[in-house]
Amino acid sequence: MREVFIGREKELADLNELYAQNKFQLFVLYGRRRVGKTTLLNEFCKDKNSIFYSAEQSNEKLNLEKFSALVFHFYNETNIEPFSSWTNALSYIEERQKGKKLVLVIDEFPYLVKKNKALLSEFQHLIDHKLKNGNLFVVLCGSYMGFMEREVLGAKSPLFGRRTGQLHMKPFDYQTSIKLLDGFSDEDKLKFYGAFGGTPLYLQQIQSDENFEENINRAFLKVTSYLYEEPLLLLRQEVQEPGVYSAIIEAIAGGYTKANEISTKIGEDSAKCLKYIRTLCEVGILYRETPFGEKEFSRKTIYGISDFMFRFWYRYVFTNRTLIETGARKAVWSRKIQPDYHNYMGLAFEKICMDYLCTQNAKGELPILFTAIGRWWGTNPATRNQVGIDLIANDGRDYLIGECKWRNEKLDLAVLQDLKAKADVFSRNRERTWFVLFSKSGFTEAVIHEAENNDHILLVGLEQLMDV
């Protein structure tokens, strides 16, 4: 494994660019747990005067005492009473700095606000009347994404309009993740991404001297391994009733993706279940999805698991814990994971292909510059059959319609013909429609010949996916 900080160079450069400006900064950084926020901030603070405080899930008095101790240590002060309020604490820092630069990081900021609802207004007053004319670089960081977007960044927040920058930090896409996986075949790199996702800390668990099977056995199927308890430990940090939330994630991993299906599967009231689902979306574990082109709150809305490590764990580990804990982990691999992993990779491959298209779109290397991309499922009006389209993108007029095949055989002409038939649901104008075919195992001669004679057909194999 390479240095984990790889992939965050742009974010670090953006922070340093803001730091170079001689003025007050209020930077809001948020993203789900384990995504690397603290690593980025530690790297940013490395060569700067800084105070870095990680708030705890205790009361305000204890947090203020610990913050006070950190501040007094920074200024080499002893035998001073702890600050009585955050206003006093930040005012003290501002006065001691006398216009000199200092990075002040408050990590897990939501913990403080939940214990003191007036804190946001305190910060607003401080910024408006004291801090804005100074040279502090304040970073408010949090893992509860819904809270950060609503209470810190939202239009109704007292801090609205005070921030000078923000970053929603996300897991690595497959393109960055595979850079951490030297020594593996292209196919294995994508298989690893499908199991470990793009969270840097999870990718660190992969050992380059072991093959895919050995890595899965050690990282997921060993009761002492880091990832064996990770999803449940994370849930306990985030929610009050981890058992119900865990049941919801397990149901989705098992293919129950609509709200009514999930509530029926776990035996909970639908309204209560939906409330829990929304919480899981807010902390970044689940996502909601509607068919491309439909309203946000369509009846066809489905839910998925955002993090591939969670998806893998709930599909293969959680349901087989009794077997694993009674010594049957090799059987879990050979009878549960290995025969099914090909099917499991289908959805992961779609995500990989979507990331590829977004990258190519940003470079301007596609026939259209799309402004929307997604998946679509529904009824084909011509055939009355239920159909799905893996990828669909458009720029308002022109369409790019794709099919993704994670198969061991080459993609044949029948797939292209089927895709064209499904595309008629959206566009019958072939001059304004492009077809893109993704295949793990390449293409038949007939498909290659068709693409050579039609510039509205794009073929993307494993080699192109990896060459990013």
Backbone torsions as a table, in degrees:
resi	resn	phi	psi	omega
1	MET	NA	139.4	175.5
2	ARG	-84.3	176.2	175.6
3	GLU	-53.8	128.2	-173.5
4	VAL	-65.7	-23.5	-176.2
5	PHE	-67.4	-12.0	178.2
6	ILE	-54.0	139.6	177.3
7	GLY	99.3	-10.0	179.9
8	ARG	-114.0	18.7	-176.5
9	GLU	-63.0	-39.8	-178.3
10	LYS	-66.3	-43.5	179.3
11	GLU	-60.8	-42.0	179.2
12	LEU	-64.5	-42.6	179.0
13	ALA	-62.5	-39.0	179.1
14	ASP	-65.1	-41.3	178.0
15	LEU	-63.5	-43.1	-179.9
16	ASN	-66.9	-31.4	176.9
17	GLU	-65.8	-41.6	176.2
18	LEU	-65.8	-40.2	-179.0
19	TYR	-62.1	-33.3	-177.6
20	ALA	-68.4	-16.9	177.8
21	GLN	-79.5	130.3	-176.9
22	ASN	-84.0	74.4	177.7
23	LYS	-163.2	171.2	177.2
24	PHE	-64.7	140.0	176.5
25	GLN	-130.8	137.4	170.1
26	LEU	-122.8	105.3	-175.8
27	PHE	-108.4	130.2	-179.9
28	VAL	-107.9	119.5	-179.6
29	LEU	-119.1	126.5	179.5
30	TYR	-146.4	160.5	-178.2
31	GLY	162.7	160.3	-174.0
32	ARG	-66.3	162.2	-176.0
33	ARG	-59.0	150.2	175.2
34	ARG	74.0	4.9	-173.8
35	VAL	-80.2	-12.2	176.0
36	GLY	109.5	17.8	-178.7
37	LYS	-63.2	-47.3	-178.1
38	THR	-66.1	-38.0	177.5
39	THR	-60.9	-44.3	178.2
40	LEU	-61.6	-46.0	-177.7
41	LEU	-67.7	-36.7	176.2
42	ASN	-63.4	-40.0	177.8
43	GLU	-65.5	-41.4	179.1
44	PHE	-63.2	-40.2	-175.9
45	CYS	-81.4	-11.4	-168.9
46	LYS	-50.6	-44.7	-174.9
47	ASP	-109.7	25.2	-175.9
48	LYS	-130.4	155.4	169.5
49	ASN	-66.1	125.1	-174.6
50	SER	-152.5	151.4	169.3
51	ILE	-122.1	121.4	-174.7
52	PHE	-119.1	110.6	-179.3
53	TYR	-116.8	126.5	175.0
54	SER	-100.7	110.4	-179.1
55	ALA	-63.9	152.4	-178.7
56	GLU	-117.5	161.1	179.8
57	GLN	-82.7	55.3	176.1
58	SER	-122.1	-164.0	-178.5
59	ASN	-86.2	174.7	-174.9
60	GLU	-65.4	-38.8	-177.6
61	LYS	-58.6	-46.6	-178.5
62	LEU	-68.8	-38.9	177.3
63	ASN	-63.1	-42.3	178.8
64	LEU	-64.8	-38.0	178.2
65	GLU	-63.0	-44.3	-179.0
66	LYS	-69.7	-38.2	176.9
67	PHE	-65.4	-41.7	179.2
68	SER	-58.7	-46.1	-179.9
69	ALA	-59.9	-39.8	179.8
70	LEU	-65.1	-43.9	-179.4
71	VAL	-65.2	-46.6	-178.2
72	PHE	-65.7	-35.0	176.1
73	HIS	-64.0	-41.0	179.9
74	PHE	-60.5	-39.7	-178.3
75	TYR	-94.3	10.3	179.3
76	ASN	56.5	39.4	178.1
77	GLU	-102.0	145.6	177.2
78	THR	-134.5	161.4	175.9
79	ASN	55.5	41.0	175.8
80	ILE	-112.8	139.1	178.5
81	GLU	-62.9	142.5	176.7
82	PRO	-58.5	153.9	178.2
83	PHE	-62.8	144.8	-179.3
84	SER	-87.8	-14.0	179.5
85	SER	-157.3	163.7	177.1
86	TRP	-68.6	-31.0	176.6
87	THR	-61.1	-45.1	178.0
88	ASN	-63.2	-41.1	-178.0
89	ALA	-63.1	-50.8	-178.0
90	LEU	-70.7	-32.1	176.2
91	SER	-64.7	-41.3	178.1
92	TYR	-59.5	-46.8	-179.5
93	ILE	-61.9	-45.6	-179.2
94	GLU	-59.6	-43.3	-178.9
95	GLU	-68.8	-38.0	178.9
96	ARG	-68.6	-31.7	-177.9
97	GLN	-73.3	-32.7	179.2
98	LYS	50.2	45.2	176.6
99	GLY	87.3	-5.8	178.2
100	LYS	-79.2	150.8	-176.2
101	LYS	-70.8	141.9	174.3
102	LEU	-154.2	134.5	173.3
103	VAL	-93.0	123.5	177.1
104	LEU	-116.8	110.0	-179.1
105	VAL	-103.6	126.9	170.8
106	ILE	-115.6	101.1	-179.0
107	ASP	-85.1	152.5	-176.5
108	GLU	53.9	45.0	-179.3
109	PHE	-54.3	-36.8	179.4
110	PRO	-56.2	-30.8	178.6
111	TYR	-58.6	-39.3	-179.0
112	LEU	-70.2	-42.4	-176.0
113	VAL	-68.6	-34.6	-179.9
114	LYS	-65.2	-26.5	178.3
115	LYS	-91.3	-15.5	-179.4
116	ASN	-146.8	92.2	-175.3
117	LYS	-61.9	-23.4	-177.4
118	ALA	-82.5	-3.9	-174.1
119	LEU	-60.9	-39.4	179.9
120	LEU	-61.4	-40.9	177.6
121	SER	-67.9	-35.7	175.3
122	GLU	-59.9	-46.6	179.8
123	PHE	-62.1	-42.2	179.5
124	GLN	-58.7	-47.2	-178.4
125	HIS	-63.6	-42.1	178.8
126	LEU	-61.2	-46.1	-179.2
127	ILE	-62.0	-47.9	-174.7
128	ASP	-67.2	-32.5	-172.3
129	HIS	-108.8	-10.1	-177.1
130	LYS	-142.2	-55.2	-169.0
131	LEU	-71.9	-32.0	-172.0
132	LYS	-62.6	-20.1	179.5
133	ASN	-97.0	2.5	-178.9
134	GLY	-99.8	-157.0	-175.0
135	ASN	-131.2	24.8	176.4
136	LEU	-73.8	144.6	172.3
137	PHE	-112.6	96.0	-175.5
138	VAL	-93.7	129.5	176.3
139	VAL	-117.0	120.9	172.9
140	LEU	-103.2	121.1	-172.1
141	CYS	-124.0	140.9	179.9
142	GLY	-155.5	153.0	-179.7
143	SER	-99.2	-19.1	-178.8
144	TYR	-84.7	95.0	-167.6
145	MET	-64.5	-40.2	179.4
146	GLY	-60.7	-42.5	178.7
147	PHE	-63.1	-48.3	-177.4
148	MET	-62.3	-39.9	-179.9
149	GLU	-71.2	-36.4	-175.0
150	ARG	-86.4	-51.1	-170.9
151	GLU	-88.3	-25.2	-177.7
152	VAL	-105.2	-44.1	-177.4
153	LEU	-96.6	-19.1	-172.7
154	GLY	-66.0	158.2	-176.9
155	ALA	-62.6	-25.0	-179.1
156	LYS	-91.2	-0.6	-179.8
157	SER	-75.7	141.2	174.6
158	PRO	-58.2	-24.3	-178.5
159	LEU	-88.0	0.2	-177.9
160	PHE	-59.2	129.9	179.6
161	GLY	88.2	-6.7	-179.3
162	ARG	-95.4	-23.9	-178.0
163	ARG	-66.1	149.8	176.0
164	THR	-110.2	-6.0	176.9
165	GLY	-173.5	159.8	178.5
166	GLN	-154.2	157.9	177.7
167	LEU	-148.8	122.2	168.7
168	HIS	-90.3	102.8	-175.3
169	MET	-84.3	126.0	-174.9
170	LYS	-115.2	161.7	174.3
171	PRO	-59.5	160.2	175.9
172	PHE	-60.6	144.5	168.1
173	ASP	-77.5	177.3	-175.7
174	TYR	-64.5	-30.7	-175.5
175	GLN	-65.6	-38.5	177.0
176	THR	-78.3	-39.1	-178.4
177	SER	-58.5	-42.2	-175.9
178	ILE	-69.2	-18.3	177.0
179	LYS	-68.6	-18.6	178.4
180	LEU	-90.1	3.1	-170.8
181	LEU	-121.5	47.8	177.1
182	ASP	-60.3	144.6	174.0
183	GLY	95.9	-4.6	178.7
184	PHE	-108.4	157.8	176.0
185	SER	-68.4	161.4	179.5
186	ASP	-58.3	-42.9	-179.4
187	GLU	-64.2	-42.7	179.9
188	ASP	-65.2	-36.6	178.3
189	LYS	-57.9	-43.5	179.8
190	LEU	-71.4	-34.9	176.8
191	LYS	-64.8	-39.2	175.8
192	PHE	-62.9	-43.1	179.1
193	TYR	-60.9	-38.1	179.0
194	GLY	-64.4	-27.9	-178.5
195	ALA	-96.1	-38.6	-174.2
196	PHE	-101.1	-15.8	-179.5
197	GLY	69.9	-161.0	-175.1
198	GLY	-109.5	18.9	177.8
199	THR	-82.3	121.0	-173.9
200	PRO	-52.8	-43.5	-177.8
201	LEU	-63.2	-33.0	178.8
202	TYR	-75.9	-38.7	178.0
203	LEU	-63.0	-27.7	177.9
204	GLN	-62.9	-21.0	-177.2
205	GLN	-75.2	-13.1	-177.5
206	ILE	-79.2	128.5	179.2
207	GLN	-101.5	127.0	-175.3
208	SER	-71.0	-17.6	-179.7
209	ASP	-92.2	8.6	176.7
210	GLU	-120.2	150.7	176.7
211	ASN	-82.1	-177.4	-175.9
212	PHE	-60.0	-49.1	-179.3
213	GLU	-59.3	-45.1	-178.1
214	GLU	-64.2	-39.4	178.5
215	ASN	-64.8	-43.6	179.4
216	ILE	-63.6	-44.0	-180.0
217	ASN	-61.3	-43.5	-178.0
218	ARG	-75.4	-42.2	-172.3
219	ALA	-80.8	-31.0	-175.3
220	PHE	-113.5	-31.7	-169.6
221	LEU	-105.3	11.9	177.6
222	LYS	-109.3	124.5	-171.0
223	VAL	-64.7	-19.5	179.5
224	THR	-94.5	0.1	-175.5
225	SER	-76.3	157.7	-176.9
226	TYR	-59.3	-41.7	-173.5
227	LEU	-83.3	-9.7	-175.1
228	TYR	-62.8	-34.9	-179.8
229	GLU	-110.7	-2.6	-168.8
230	GLU	-54.0	-51.3	-178.2
231	PRO	-59.6	-40.1	-179.8
232	LEU	-69.4	-38.3	177.9
233	LEU	-64.5	-40.4	178.1
234	LEU	-64.9	-42.4	179.1
235	LEU	-60.6	-41.7	-179.7
236	ARG	-63.3	-28.3	177.4
237	GLN	-74.0	-29.3	-169.5
238	GLU	-97.6	-32.1	-168.7
239	VAL	-131.6	162.2	-176.2
240	GLN	-81.2	-36.7	-177.4
241	GLU	-120.5	75.2	-173.9
242	PRO	-58.6	-27.4	-179.3
243	GLY	-61.8	-45.4	-179.7
244	VAL	-68.4	-43.8	179.7
245	TYR	-61.6	-40.8	179.3
246	SER	-63.5	-38.9	178.6
247	ALA	-63.5	-37.6	178.4
248	ILE	-63.6	-46.1	-179.2
249	ILE	-64.6	-40.2	178.9
250	GLU	-61.9	-41.1	179.4
251	ALA	-61.9	-44.2	-179.8
252	ILE	-65.1	-42.2	177.6
253	ALA	-60.6	-27.6	179.7
254	GLY	-87.1	3.3	175.3
255	GLY	103.3	2.6	177.8
256	TYR	-92.4	96.6	-167.7
257	THR	-108.6	-13.1	177.0
258	LYS	-92.3	150.2	-175.1
259	ALA	-55.9	-43.3	-178.8
260	ASN	-69.3	-34.7	177.1
261	GLU	-65.2	-41.3	-178.5
262	ILE	-65.4	-47.0	-177.9
263	SER	-63.9	-39.0	177.6
264	THR	-64.8	-43.8	-177.7
265	LYS	-61.6	-42.1	-175.4
266	ILE	-94.8	-4.9	175.8
267	GLY	72.2	33.9	178.5
268	GLU	-115.9	152.7	175.8
269	ASP	-54.4	138.1	-174.0
270	SER	-62.3	-39.0	-179.6
271	ALA	-66.1	-43.2	178.2
272	LYS	-64.1	-42.5	-179.2
273	CYS	-61.5	-43.4	-179.2
274	LEU	-64.0	-37.9	177.5
275	LYS	-61.4	-43.2	179.6
276	TYR	-67.1	-39.0	178.6
277	ILE	-61.3	-42.3	179.1
278	ARG	-61.8	-39.8	177.7
279	THR	-62.1	-43.4	178.9
280	LEU	-64.0	-31.9	175.0
281	CYS	-69.1	-39.3	-178.2
282	GLU	-65.8	-33.0	179.4
283	VAL	-90.4	2.4	172.0
284	GLY	85.7	13.5	179.1
285	ILE	-86.3	-39.2	177.3
286	LEU	-112.1	163.5	170.8
287	TYR	-134.9	154.0	175.4
288	ARG	-106.8	147.0	-175.5
289	GLU	-142.2	137.4	173.8
290	THR	-119.8	155.9	178.5
291	PRO	-57.6	143.8	-179.0
292	PHE	-51.0	130.3	175.9
293	GLY	88.5	-7.8	-179.4
294	GLU	-94.9	163.7	-179.2
295	LYS	-63.4	155.3	-175.1
296	GLU	-58.2	-35.4	-177.0
297	PHE	-108.1	44.0	177.9
298	SER	-64.2	150.7	175.3
299	ARG	-63.7	-19.5	-178.2
300	LYS	-86.0	6.4	-179.2
301	THR	-55.2	135.8	174.9
302	ILE	-126.9	166.9	-179.8
303	TYR	-123.4	143.5	179.2
304	GLY	-134.0	171.0	-179.9
305	ILE	-95.6	120.6	-173.9
306	SER	-65.7	-41.4	-173.0
307	ASP	-97.8	125.6	-177.6
308	PHE	-64.7	-32.0	177.8
309	MET	-62.6	-43.4	176.5
310	PHE	-61.1	-44.0	-178.0
311	ARG	-61.3	-47.0	179.1
312	PHE	-62.4	-46.3	-175.4
313	TRP	-61.7	-44.5	-178.2
314	TYR	-73.8	-25.7	179.6
315	ARG	-79.6	-38.1	-170.9
316	TYR	-116.6	-28.2	-175.6
317	VAL	-95.6	-54.6	-175.1
318	PHE	-56.5	-44.1	-177.2
319	THR	-74.7	-12.8	-176.6
320	ASN	-120.0	22.0	-174.9
321	ARG	-63.6	-36.6	179.0
322	THR	-61.9	-43.9	177.7
323	LEU	-62.1	-46.2	-177.9
324	ILE	-62.1	-43.1	-175.8
325	GLU	-77.6	-7.3	174.2
326	THR	-108.2	19.6	171.7
327	GLY	88.2	13.3	-175.6
328	ALA	-101.4	30.5	-173.8
329	ARG	-65.6	-32.4	178.0
330	LYS	-65.7	-36.7	177.6
331	ALA	-69.6	-35.7	176.3
332	VAL	-61.1	-42.0	177.5
333	TRP	-64.5	-51.4	-171.3
334	SER	-74.1	-27.6	-174.9
335	ARG	-110.5	-20.7	-177.8
336	LYS	-109.4	-46.0	-173.6
337	ILE	-88.6	-57.6	-174.0
338	GLN	-54.4	-46.0	-178.7
339	PRO	-69.2	-22.7	-173.4
340	ASP	-103.4	-14.6	-170.0
341	TYR	-62.7	-29.0	176.8
342	HIS	-59.9	-45.2	177.8
343	ASN	-65.8	-42.6	-180.0
344	TYR	-56.9	-38.9	-175.5
345	MET	-70.8	-12.0	-178.5
346	GLY	-56.5	-51.9	-179.2
347	LEU	-68.7	-38.8	177.5
348	ALA	-61.4	-40.2	-179.8
349	PHE	-65.6	-36.7	175.6
350	GLU	-60.1	-42.8	178.3
351	LYS	-63.3	-42.1	178.5
352	ILE	-60.5	-45.1	-179.4
353	CYS	-65.8	-37.0	177.6
354	MET	-65.5	-42.2	176.7
355	ASP	-60.1	-41.2	179.3
356	TYR	-60.5	-47.2	-179.9
357	LEU	-62.2	-39.7	179.7
358	CYS	-63.8	-39.3	178.0
359	THR	-65.5	-45.9	179.8
360	GLN	-65.0	-35.9	178.4
361	ASN	-63.8	-42.9	179.4
362	ALA	-63.2	-31.1	178.7
363	LYS	-82.5	-8.5	-177.1
364	GLY	72.9	29.0	-174.4
365	GLU	-104.7	15.0	175.5
366	LEU	-109.0	160.8	-179.8
367	PRO	-65.6	-22.2	174.2
368	ILE	-125.6	157.4	174.1
369	LEU	-104.8	88.8	-170.9
370	PHE	-73.2	151.9	178.9
371	THR	-113.7	-7.7	178.0
372	ALA	-147.3	143.4	179.3
373	ILE	-147.1	148.0	178.9
374	GLY	179.9	-162.2	175.1
375	ARG	-115.0	164.4	176.9
376	TRP	-139.6	141.4	173.2
377	TRP	-144.8	146.7	-178.9
378	GLY	164.0	-160.5	-176.9
379	THR	-98.2	129.6	173.3
380	ASN	-77.3	114.1	-175.6
381	PRO	-60.3	-27.3	-177.6
382	ALA	-75.5	-40.0	-174.9
383	THR	-105.9	-12.8	-176.2
384	ARG	65.1	13.1	179.0
385	ASN	-91.3	151.8	172.5
386	GLN	-78.4	125.0	-178.7
387	VAL	-133.0	163.7	176.9
388	GLY	-137.1	147.1	175.8
389	ILE	-119.0	122.7	-174.1
390	ASP	-61.7	-43.3	-177.4
391	LEU	-141.4	134.7	174.7
392	ILE	-146.2	132.3	-179.4
393	ALA	-139.9	150.0	173.8
394	ASN	-151.5	166.9	179.4
395	ASP	-114.3	18.9	-177.0
396	GLY	106.0	-29.7	179.1
397	ARG	-128.3	-50.3	-175.3
398	ASP	-92.7	150.5	-176.9
399	TYR	-120.4	145.9	170.2
400	LEU	-122.1	118.5	-173.2
401	ILE	-122.8	128.4	-171.2
402	GLY	-128.6	159.1	175.9
403	GLU	-129.6	137.0	-177.3
404	CYS	-120.7	123.0	-177.1
405	LYS	-123.6	111.0	173.5
406	TRP	-97.9	79.8	-176.2
407	ARG	-129.2	161.8	177.9
408	ASN	-86.3	-9.9	177.7
409	GLU	-106.8	158.6	-179.1
410	LYS	-67.6	145.9	178.7
411	LEU	-71.2	129.1	-175.2
412	ASP	-107.6	178.1	-173.4
413	LEU	-63.1	-29.9	-178.5
414	ALA	-60.9	-34.3	179.3
415	VAL	-65.3	-43.3	178.6
416	LEU	-63.9	-42.8	-179.6
417	GLN	-65.2	-39.5	177.5
418	ASP	-64.7	-40.3	179.3
419	LEU	-63.8	-40.4	178.8
420	LYS	-62.8	-39.2	179.0
421	ALA	-65.4	-41.9	179.0
422	LYS	-67.9	-32.2	-178.1
423	ALA	-64.4	-22.9	-179.7
424	ASP	-61.8	-20.5	176.6
425	VAL	-60.3	-33.7	-177.2
426	PHE	-103.8	-42.1	-173.6
427	SER	-150.4	124.7	175.4
428	ARG	-98.6	-3.7	-179.0
429	ASN	-86.9	100.4	-175.5
430	ARG	-67.0	-21.4	178.0
431	GLU	-71.2	-21.7	-177.3
432	ARG	-112.0	16.3	-177.9
433	THR	-128.7	130.0	174.8
434	TRP	-115.6	145.7	-179.6
435	PHE	-115.6	131.5	178.8
436	VAL	-123.3	125.6	-177.9
437	LEU	-111.4	125.9	176.8
438	PHE	-108.9	132.7	-179.6
439	SER	-144.2	129.0	177.3
440	LYS	-65.0	-34.6	-170.8
441	SER	-109.8	15.8	176.9
442	GLY	88.6	-164.7	-171.2
443	PHE	-134.7	151.5	176.5
444	THR	-72.1	162.0	179.6
445	GLU	-58.5	-36.0	-178.6
446	ALA	-64.3	-40.5	179.2
447	VAL	-68.9	-42.8	178.5
448	ILE	-60.7	-43.5	179.0
449	HIS	-61.8	-42.7	179.7
450	GLU	-61.8	-42.2	-179.2
451	ALA	-68.7	-34.5	179.5
452	GLU	-66.4	-25.8	-177.7
453	ASN	-103.8	6.5	-178.7
454	ASN	-147.2	107.2	-176.0
455	ASP	-76.3	4.9	174.2
456	HIS	-95.6	7.9	176.7
457	ILE	-118.3	122.7	-179.4
458	LEU	-114.3	133.3	179.0
459	LEU	-113.4	130.3	-179.8
460	VAL	-128.9	113.7	177.8
461	GLY	-101.3	-174.0	-176.8
462	LEU	-60.4	-38.8	-178.3
463	GLU	-60.8	-44.5	179.8
464	GLN	-67.8	-37.8	179.4
465	LEU	-61.8	-34.6	-177.1
466	MET	-85.5	-17.3	-177.3
467	ASP	-91.2	70.8	-177.4
468	VAL	-125.7	NA	NA
